[in-house]
């Protein structure tokens, strides 16, 4: 699957791209590590936010929060 920064992805597509479970996806949103909008009861994620999460140049605060989430897995 190709990741486009201006495209909007469903929660299932984002989970597939990030290779994470639904519970981890929701945890990342709750902690502010991943930005998503809830539309009609379903989450939508902008490709830019997925790329930011995957980028090695993450801001320090986001990186620490992400590491805490991963530690709990």
Chimera marker file (.cmm) of the C-alpha trace (Angstrom):
<marker_set name="trace">
<marker id="1" x="0.000" y="0.000" z="0.000" r="1" g="1" b="0" radius="0.5"/>
<marker id="2" x="1.317" y="3.418" z="-1.007" r="1" g="1" b="0" radius="0.5"/>
<marker id="3" x="1.195" y="6.172" z="1.621" r="1" g="1" b="0" radius="0.5"/>
<marker id="4" x="0.165" y="9.618" z="0.381" r="1" g="1" b="0" radius="0.5"/>
<marker id="5" x="0.490" y="12.545" z="2.791" r="1" g="1" b="0" radius="0.5"/>
<marker id="6" x="-2.598" y="14.355" z="1.491" r="1" g="1" b="0" radius="0.5"/>
<marker id="7" x="-4.898" y="11.329" z="1.496" r="1" g="1" b="0" radius="0.5"/>
<marker id="8" x="-7.314" y="10.487" z="4.311" r="1" g="1" b="0" radius="0.5"/>
<marker id="9" x="-7.149" y="6.933" z="5.694" r="1" g="1" b="0" radius="0.5"/>
<marker id="10" x="-9.656" y="4.895" z="7.679" r="1" g="1" b="0" radius="0.5"/>
<marker id="11" x="-8.596" y="3.420" z="11.007" r="1" g="1" b="0" radius="0.5"/>
<marker id="12" x="-8.233" y="-0.012" z="9.374" r="1" g="1" b="0" radius="0.5"/>
<marker id="13" x="-5.992" y="1.370" z="6.621" r="1" g="1" b="0" radius="0.5"/>
<marker id="14" x="-3.876" y="3.304" z="9.120" r="1" g="1" b="0" radius="0.5"/>
<marker id="15" x="-3.512" y="0.224" z="11.320" r="1" g="1" b="0" radius="0.5"/>
<marker id="16" x="-2.402" y="-1.807" z="8.322" r="1" g="1" b="0" radius="0.5"/>
<marker id="17" x="0.154" y="0.835" z="7.312" r="1" g="1" b="0" radius="0.5"/>
<marker id="18" x="1.523" y="1.117" z="10.850" r="1" g="1" b="0" radius="0.5"/>
<marker id="19" x="1.233" y="-2.647" z="11.485" r="1" g="1" b="0" radius="0.5"/>
<marker id="20" x="-0.500" y="-2.129" z="14.819" r="1" g="1" b="0" radius="0.5"/>
<marker id="21" x="-3.624" y="-3.477" z="16.494" r="1" g="1" b="0" radius="0.5"/>
<marker id="22" x="-6.857" y="-1.575" z="17.018" r="1" g="1" b="0" radius="0.5"/>
<marker id="23" x="-6.142" y="-1.141" z="20.735" r="1" g="1" b="0" radius="0.5"/>
<marker id="24" x="-2.687" y="0.298" z="20.026" r="1" g="1" b="0" radius="0.5"/>
<marker id="25" x="-4.184" y="2.591" z="17.387" r="1" g="1" b="0" radius="0.5"/>
<marker id="26" x="-6.712" y="3.948" z="19.874" r="1" g="1" b="0" radius="0.5"/>
<marker id="27" x="-4.045" y="4.290" z="22.572" r="1" g="1" b="0" radius="0.5"/>
<marker id="28" x="-1.839" y="6.358" z="20.242" r="1" g="1" b="0" radius="0.5"/>
<marker id="29" x="-4.775" y="8.658" z="19.522" r="1" g="1" b="0" radius="0.5"/>
<marker id="30" x="-5.723" y="8.970" z="23.191" r="1" g="1" b="0" radius="0.5"/>
<marker id="31" x="-2.165" y="9.946" z="24.151" r="1" g="1" b="0" radius="0.5"/>
<marker id="32" x="-1.890" y="12.467" z="21.348" r="1" g="1" b="0" radius="0.5"/>
<marker id="33" x="0.846" y="10.619" z="19.496" r="1" g="1" b="0" radius="0.5"/>
<marker id="34" x="-1.355" y="10.164" z="16.428" r="1" g="1" b="0" radius="0.5"/>
<marker id="35" x="-3.862" y="12.808" z="15.345" r="1" g="1" b="0" radius="0.5"/>
<marker id="36" x="-7.198" y="11.546" z="14.078" r="1" g="1" b="0" radius="0.5"/>
<marker id="37" x="-10.705" y="12.876" z="13.573" r="1" g="1" b="0" radius="0.5"/>
<marker id="38" x="-13.770" y="10.899" z="14.528" r="1" g="1" b="0" radius="0.5"/>
<marker id="39" x="-16.361" y="11.186" z="11.783" r="1" g="1" b="0" radius="0.5"/>
<marker id="40" x="-19.623" y="9.280" z="12.031" r="1" g="1" b="0" radius="0.5"/>
<marker id="41" x="-18.229" y="7.090" z="14.790" r="1" g="1" b="0" radius="0.5"/>
<marker id="42" x="-15.145" y="6.117" z="12.772" r="1" g="1" b="0" radius="0.5"/>
<marker id="43" x="-11.627" y="7.511" z="12.948" r="1" g="1" b="0" radius="0.5"/>
<marker id="44" x="-9.985" y="9.154" z="9.941" r="1" g="1" b="0" radius="0.5"/>
<marker id="45" x="-6.257" y="9.884" z="9.777" r="1" g="1" b="0" radius="0.5"/>
<marker id="46" x="-4.463" y="12.213" z="7.396" r="1" g="1" b="0" radius="0.5"/>
<marker id="47" x="-1.511" y="10.545" z="5.678" r="1" g="1" b="0" radius="0.5"/>
<marker id="48" x="0.739" y="13.378" z="6.855" r="1" g="1" b="0" radius="0.5"/>
<marker id="49" x="0.157" y="12.338" z="10.485" r="1" g="1" b="0" radius="0.5"/>
<marker id="50" x="1.021" y="8.724" z="9.735" r="1" g="1" b="0" radius="0.5"/>
<marker id="51" x="4.237" y="9.851" z="8.040" r="1" g="1" b="0" radius="0.5"/>
<marker id="52" x="5.075" y="12.052" z="11.020" r="1" g="1" b="0" radius="0.5"/>
<marker id="53" x="4.725" y="9.045" z="13.316" r="1" g="1" b="0" radius="0.5"/>
<marker id="54" x="7.015" y="6.967" z="11.088" r="1" g="1" b="0" radius="0.5"/>
<marker id="55" x="9.591" y="9.725" z="10.636" r="1" g="1" b="0" radius="0.5"/>
<marker id="56" x="12.923" y="9.374" z="12.452" r="1" g="1" b="0" radius="0.5"/>
<marker id="57" x="12.798" y="13.132" z="13.152" r="1" g="1" b="0" radius="0.5"/>
<marker id="58" x="9.856" y="13.001" z="15.552" r="1" g="1" b="0" radius="0.5"/>
<marker id="59" x="9.710" y="15.761" z="18.117" r="1" g="1" b="0" radius="0.5"/>
<marker id="60" x="11.129" y="14.587" z="21.432" r="1" g="1" b="0" radius="0.5"/>
<marker id="61" x="7.805" y="14.727" z="23.289" r="1" g="1" b="0" radius="0.5"/>
<marker id="62" x="6.033" y="12.579" z="20.736" r="1" g="1" b="0" radius="0.5"/>
<marker id="63" x="8.891" y="10.098" z="20.614" r="1" g="1" b="0" radius="0.5"/>
<marker id="64" x="8.802" y="9.629" z="24.418" r="1" g="1" b="0" radius="0.5"/>
<marker id="65" x="5.031" y="9.090" z="24.390" r="1" g="1" b="0" radius="0.5"/>
<marker id="66" x="5.354" y="6.589" z="21.533" r="1" g="1" b="0" radius="0.5"/>
<marker id="67" x="8.068" y="4.660" z="23.404" r="1" g="1" b="0" radius="0.5"/>
<marker id="68" x="5.853" y="4.437" z="26.500" r="1" g="1" b="0" radius="0.5"/>
<marker id="69" x="3.047" y="2.974" z="24.405" r="1" g="1" b="0" radius="0.5"/>
<marker id="70" x="5.376" y="0.443" z="22.793" r="1" g="1" b="0" radius="0.5"/>
<marker id="71" x="6.817" y="-0.575" z="26.188" r="1" g="1" b="0" radius="0.5"/>
<marker id="72" x="3.350" y="-1.570" z="27.375" r="1" g="1" b="0" radius="0.5"/>
<marker id="73" x="2.826" y="-3.961" z="24.448" r="1" g="1" b="0" radius="0.5"/>
<link id1="1" id2="2" r="1" g="1" b="0" radius="0.2"/>
<link id1="2" id2="3" r="1" g="1" b="0" radius="0.2"/>
<link id1="3" id2="4" r="1" g="1" b="0" radius="0.2"/>
<link id1="4" id2="5" r="1" g="1" b="0" radius="0.2"/>
<link id1="5" id2="6" r="1" g="1" b="0" radius="0.2"/>
<link id1="6" id2="7" r="1" g="1" b="0" radius="0.2"/>
<link id1="7" id2="8" r="1" g="1" b="0" radius="0.2"/>
<link id1="8" id2="9" r="1" g="1" b="0" radius="0.2"/>
<link id1="9" id2="10" r="1" g="1" b="0" radius="0.2"/>
<link id1="10" id2="11" r="1" g="1" b="0" radius="0.2"/>
<link id1="11" id2="12" r="1" g="1" b="0" radius="0.2"/>
<link id1="12" id2="13" r="1" g="1" b="0" radius="0.2"/>
<link id1="13" id2="14" r="1" g="1" b="0" radius="0.2"/>
<link id1="14" id2="15" r="1" g="1" b="0" radius="0.2"/>
<link id1="15" id2="16" r="1" g="1" b="0" radius="0.2"/>
<link id1="16" id2="17" r="1" g="1" b="0" radius="0.2"/>
<link id1="17" id2="18" r="1" g="1" b="0" radius="0.2"/>
<link id1="18" id2="19" r="1" g="1" b="0" radius="0.2"/>
<link id1="19" id2="20" r="1" g="1" b="0" radius="0.2"/>
<link id1="20" id2="21" r="1" g="1" b="0" radius="0.2"/>
<link id1="21" id2="22" r="1" g="1" b="0" radius="0.2"/>
<link id1="22" id2="23" r="1" g="1" b="0" radius="0.2"/>
<link id1="23" id2="24" r="1" g="1" b="0" radius="0.2"/>
<link id1="24" id2="25" r="1" g="1" b="0" radius="0.2"/>
<link id1="25" id2="26" r="1" g="1" b="0" radius="0.2"/>
<link id1="26" id2="27" r="1" g="1" b="0" radius="0.2"/>
<link id1="27" id2="28" r="1" g="1" b="0" radius="0.2"/>
<link id1="28" id2="29" r="1" g="1" b="0" radius="0.2"/>
<link id1="29" id2="30" r="1" g="1" b="0" radius="0.2"/>
<link id1="30" id2="31" r="1" g="1" b="0" radius="0.2"/>
<link id1="31" id2="32" r="1" g="1" b="0" radius="0.2"/>
<link id1="32" id2="33" r="1" g="1" b="0" radius="0.2"/>
<link id1="33" id2="34" r="1" g="1" b="0" radius="0.2"/>
<link id1="34" id2="35" r="1" g="1" b="0" radius="0.2"/>
<link id1="35" id2="36" r="1" g="1" b="0" radius="0.2"/>
<link id1="36" id2="37" r="1" g="1" b="0" radius="0.2"/>
<link id1="37" id2="38" r="1" g="1" b="0" radius="0.2"/>
<link id1="38" id2="39" r="1" g="1" b="0" radius="0.2"/>
<link id1="39" id2="40" r="1" g="1" b="0" radius="0.2"/>
<link id1="40" id2="41" r="1" g="1" b="0" radius="0.2"/>
<link id1="41" id2="42" r="1" g="1" b="0" radius="0.2"/>
<link id1="42" id2="43" r="1" g="1" b="0" radius="0.2"/>
<link id1="43" id2="44" r="1" g="1" b="0" radius="0.2"/>
<link id1="44" id2="45" r="1" g="1" b="0" radius="0.2"/>
<link id1="45" id2="46" r="1" g="1" b="0" radius="0.2"/>
<link id1="46" id2="47" r="1" g="1" b="0" radius="0.2"/>
<link id1="47" id2="48" r="1" g="1" b="0" radius="0.2"/>
<link id1="48" id2="49" r="1" g="1" b="0" radius="0.2"/>
<link id1="49" id2="50" r="1" g="1" b="0" radius="0.2"/>
<link id1="50" id2="51" r="1" g="1" b="0" radius="0.2"/>
<link id1="51" id2="52" r="1" g="1" b="0" radius="0.2"/>
<link id1="52" id2="53" r="1" g="1" b="0" radius="0.2"/>
<link id1="53" id2="54" r="1" g="1" b="0" radius="0.2"/>
<link id1="54" id2="55" r="1" g="1" b="0" radius="0.2"/>
<link id1="55" id2="56" r="1" g="1" b="0" radius="0.2"/>
<link id1="56" id2="57" r="1" g="1" b="0" radius="0.2"/>
<link id1="57" id2="58" r="1" g="1" b="0" radius="0.2"/>
<link id1="58" id2="59" r="1" g="1" b="0" radius="0.2"/>
<link id1="59" id2="60" r="1" g="1" b="0" radius="0.2"/>
<link id1="60" id2="61" r="1" g="1" b="0" radius="0.2"/>
<link id1="61" id2="62" r="1" g="1" b="0" radius="0.2"/>
<link id1="62" id2="63" r="1" g="1" b="0" radius="0.2"/>
<link id1="63" id2="64" r="1" g="1" b="0" radius="0.2"/>
<link id1="64" id2="65" r="1" g="1" b="0" radius="0.2"/>
<link id1="65" id2="66" r="1" g="1" b="0" radius="0.2"/>
<link id1="66" id2="67" r="1" g="1" b="0" radius="0.2"/>
<link id1="67" id2="68" r="1" g="1" b="0" radius="0.2"/>
<link id1="68" id2="69" r="1" g="1" b="0" radius="0.2"/>
<link id1="69" id2="70" r="1" g="1" b="0" radius="0.2"/>
<link id1="70" id2="71" r="1" g="1" b="0" radius="0.2"/>
<link id1="71" id2="72" r="1" g="1" b="0" radius="0.2"/>
<link id1="72" id2="73" r="1" g="1" b="0" radius="0.2"/>
</marker_set>
